[in-house]
Amino acid sequence: MENKLTIKELERTAWELRLTALKMVFHAKSGHLGGSFSAAEILTTLYLHSAVLDSNNPDWSARDRIYISKGHCAPIYYPVLAKFGYFPEEELFTLRKMGSRLQGHPDRNKLPGVEMSSGPLGLGASVAVGTALGLRRQKSDSRVYCLLGDGETQEGIVWEAAMTASKYGLGNLVFILDYNRYQLSGSVESIQPIEPVTDKWKSFGWRTVSINGHSVREIAEAFSIVKRGDTVNLPLMIIANTVKGKGVSFMENTSTWHGKIPSDTEMVLAIKEISAHLTHKS
């Protein structure tokens, strides 16, 4: 599948995949919607526009590597992978079922396109740094992307990775912070503040840009900063300002919907609100 949708196509696709994620979680009666909805545009743009990948050859040596460190966003991650062509879209509704390849958190040994089994927060950062260093030493021009949650950056392993990436001048590395400002048990600010985010990452020796994480155009422009074969020796942090639960009014900007399942009534309302965005995008 050609991974170069237009901006308008990407915008619509992100909303379509939100709706799919909602239905998957409701069907499974388990899953994380809040952080999946906040990452919809980021993952849609990365896989269907910016990254160099081959759905017919998931282990292609020249591919870009994408690590989803916040593995609980599987409900949006899986539809993006299926849309790209890694596996049949019909399989999406086996989410969290016994024997399914679509576990609650991604398993690289089960599903094509998954670079790392994730769940333990912070782990993706160190794996991405190690991969970027290894690829550079192999003289590969592949890029490495890692999606992090904001609560996840309270983990010390993330900052160890940040220092290491800067030390080795990993200009082929891109971190994306899904900055929706809420985590499992409350707001990031109330649990363990991470501000000033931009200044912190700059002080660790990273190029840093802050964008609207729901603007496909801004996301694509940020991803275009790191080009294959560049000789820049600074890693890039994209701070994507997002909304937890984006697209469903009663799910937005609250930790309540980190992993809650909609009731029948809530499901009807959620479908109506997301569908309204699709009508607007048509």
C-alpha positions, -999 to +999 in steps of 0.1 A: +000+000+000+013+035-009+017+054+024+012+089+011-023+101+017-031+138+012-037+161+042-074+160+037-074+122+034-054+119+066-078+141+085-107+120+075-089+088+081-080+097+116-116+103+125-126+070+108-100+052+128-113+068+160-147+054+153-132+020+147-113+021+179-144+031+198-163+001+184-134-023+191-132-013+227-169-014+232-170-049+216-141-062+237-155-045+269-119-036+276-093-011+264-080+024+266-099+051+247-086+084+261-050+080+251-060+063+219-081+092+207-054+117+216-029+099+193-051+094+163-037+121+140-001+114+151-002+077+142-023+082+111+001+108+097+032+088+107+022+055+091+001+067+061+022+097+051+056+103+067+074+070+075+091+048+049+076+013+054+065-018+033+034-036+045+043-066+023+077-068+039+074-058+076+110-067+083+125-048+054+160-037+065+157-002+050+124+006+068+120+034+093+114+020+128+084+030+149+082+022+186+049+027+205+061+032+240+026+040+253+014+006+244-020+010+260-030+031+229-034-003+211-070+005+201-059+032+177-025+016+169-041-016+155-065+001+131-036+022+118-015-009+112-045-026+095-052+005+073-016+004+062-020-032+052-001-052+078-031-075+085-068-077+075-091-050+090-116-078+097-093-090+125-097-058+145-127-070+164-108-098+179-092-072+202-083-087+236-100-120+228-083-153+238-060-165+211-061-131+192-030-115+178-044-082+190-035-083+227-043-055+251-008-043+246+011-049+213+031-081+210+058-081+183+059-119+182+023-120+171+015-091+149+032-078+117+043-042+118+048-042+156+085-033+163+084-038+201+062-055+227+051-026+249+034-020+281+061-012+307+062+026+304+094+043+294+109+012+278+103+024+242+125+054+248+156+033+255+148+008+228+145+036+202+178+052+213+196+018+210+181+012+176+190+046+163+226+042+175+228+007+159+213+019+126+238+048+124+267+025+130+254+003+102+254+035+080+217+031+075+196+062+066+165+048+083+148+070+109+136+059+143+103+072+158+091+067+194+056+077+207+056+086+244+028+094+268+032+125+290+027+106+323+053+082+309+080+108+309+079+108+347+100+076+343+137+080+349+145+057+320+132+083+296+157+109+308+186+084+307+176+077+271+174+115+264+209+120+277+223+091+257+207+103+225+222+137+229+256+123+238+258+102+206+242+129+184+214+107+171+200+130+144+180+100+130+159+098+161+124+114+167+105+113+199+068+124+199+052+134+231+014+128+232+009+157+256-027+153+266-020+163+302-038+134+319-027+100+330-044+070+347-050+085+381-053+122+374-037+152+357+000+151+350+004+184+368-012+171+400+007+137+401+042+147+389+046+179+369+068+177+338+069+214+329+087+232+315+086+205+289+102+225+260+130+239+281+138+205+296+142+188+263+162+216+249+185+215+280+191+178+273+204+187+239+174+180+217+159+200+189+124+207+202+092+218+184+057+223+199+027+217+177-010+211+176-011+173+179-045+172+161-034+192+131-023+168+104-005+195+086+015+206+116+023+169+124+035+162+088+056+193+088+073+183+121+080+148+108+096+163+077+123+180+098+143+147+101+151+135+066+167+103+056+204+107+051+206+140+071+239+147+088+223+167+116+235+153+149+207+164+172+177+142+181+142+157+177+114+160+203+080+168+189+057+180+217+023+173+203-003+192+223-034+170+223-067+164+240-073+132+260-104+116+246-104+139+216-137+138+197-162+128+223-172+157+246-177+137+278-144+119+274-122+149+268-098+164+293-103+139+321-085+108+334-119+091+340-118+078+304-083+065+305-096+030+305-133+032+310-158+014+287-188+032+274-223+021+285-249+015+257-262+050+261-227+066+261-218+045+231-247+060+211-236+095+220-200+088+212-207+074+178-229+104+170-202+129+180-174+112+160-197+107+130-205+144+130-168+151+125-168+126+096-197+144+080-178+177+084-147+161+067-166+147+037 
